[in-house]
Amino acid sequence: MSRKLTALSSLKAKLEIMDQSEFPTPQSCCIYRVPPQLREVNEAAYTPMMVSIGPFHHGNKRLSSMEEFKLWFLKNFLKRTQGTSFDNYDNYVHVLRNQEIKIRRCYSEIIPMGSDEFIRMILTDACFIIEYFLLWIDEDEDCLHPKLWSFLDIKRDLILLENQLPFFVLRDLFDLTYPNGDNHGRSIEFVTYRYFDSAFMFLLVPNKQLREKFTFSYFVQHHLPRLPDGTPHVYHLCDMLRICYVRLDQLPRERNDNKLKHVYSACKLHDAGIKFEVNADEISLLKLQYSKGVLKIPEVMISDSTETLLRNVAAFEQFQFRDSRSMIDYIIFLEHFIRSEKDVEILEENRVIQNNIGENDAVASITKRLGMHTKYVNYNNDYISLFKELNEICDSPCQRYIEIFKQQYWSTPWRIASFLGAIFLLFLTLIQTISSVFAFFQN
């Protein structure tokens, strides 16, 4: 009997919690559970290794050692503007309590936590992230514990889709701490950008000269989306990573129903006479250009973090964006373009790939499974046209020989001159032969 009462009491408690929130809707959600079919391809790519952020992995005993560090960071953050006093603590709690329903609705599941426990978690995790960013960009090694300064798992954990807080929570707490913008004029977007610049930009833009052009001003102008009122529009840190990848002018502009025939592998395109070059003038990874037998591709760095970054961004796009799946477009391209050790070898020789893993088969293994169980719609029209043109060269023997001919004899002025000279000599030889034959018959 007591067991039945316990079960009924538990059910009632859950219903009371649900009554405090609203059912998640597509309009409100931005933080999702990764579906099983994606997770089974690479479980580790979606699972936090060191720190839990938000409710989905909260209470995981494997991550419990970080909870004390979070409290120290919360304490340090509260002291930034008020010395040893914690008067602002109540202000933070008040702000979060007023937004509790809005925050809960950002998650794709009903969060079975009471109000106080939920607010405590959000406050602790949000202040940990902000303080961690501030210490990181100020390189304050004296304040940052060695375990946090050198451990790479934290930075990967902060971009996992399941391990997120709504970005407006970070912005509101940051602005409450610096109400007059007195943090050296730094906004939460600037602080987050600086952290991403230090932690991830070498992966996004491997070319050092191009990376120096990826300033905060460039990021704001070419990457950062805004709401109609001018407010920067960032869902969370996983979305911030996506924003760093995707330029505003690379978002699909209109829906199309064209069927995509995936691009052939680098090896097959190479055998068809197509050359590969690094697009040394293009910052964005997504920009592919083909002209006169040469496919220009921005340099790609493949490291131990690559699969985790791309998988979580793709999972977020799959849930959040109906028509603007720019990163999924690029990931599907990589999946079909790089499928074997030979593909990697060819691209390494042409400096398109920077292999930081070591073995070529390891790189191919990562890229060829990136798009598994990933749904895509409204494929980029530029990619569709490009893939069609490249594939036609491989499919048509005549076109293939034309491309090889254009590469060998029509790609540079001296080759053009050499080819025309050879044609002229052949013409003269033909005339001489005809004259000799004519003279012979006359005699």
Buried (B, 14 or more C-beta within 10 A) or exposed (E): EEEEEEEEEEEEEEEEBBEEBEEBEEEBBBBBBBEEEBBEBBEEBBBBBBBBBBBBBBEEEEBEEBBEBBEBBBEBBBBBBEEEEEEBBEEBBEBBBEBBEBBBBBBBEBBEBEEEBBBBBBBBBBBBBBBBBBBBBEEEEEBBEEEBBEBEEBBBBBBBBBBBBBBBBBBBBBBBBBEEEEBEEBBBBBBBBBBBBBBBBBBBBBBEEBBEEBEBEEBBEBBBEEEEEEEBBBBBBBBBBBBBBBBEEBBBEEEBEEEBEBBBBBBBBBBBBBBBEBBEEBBBBBBBBBEEBBBBBBBBBBBEBBBBBBBBBBBBBBBBBEEBBBBBBBBBBBBBBBBBBBBBBBBBEBBBBBBBBEEBEBBBBBBBBBBEBBEBBBBBEBBBEBBEEBBEBBEEEEBBEBBBBBBEBEBEEEBEEEBEEEEEEEEEEEEEEEEEEEEEEEE
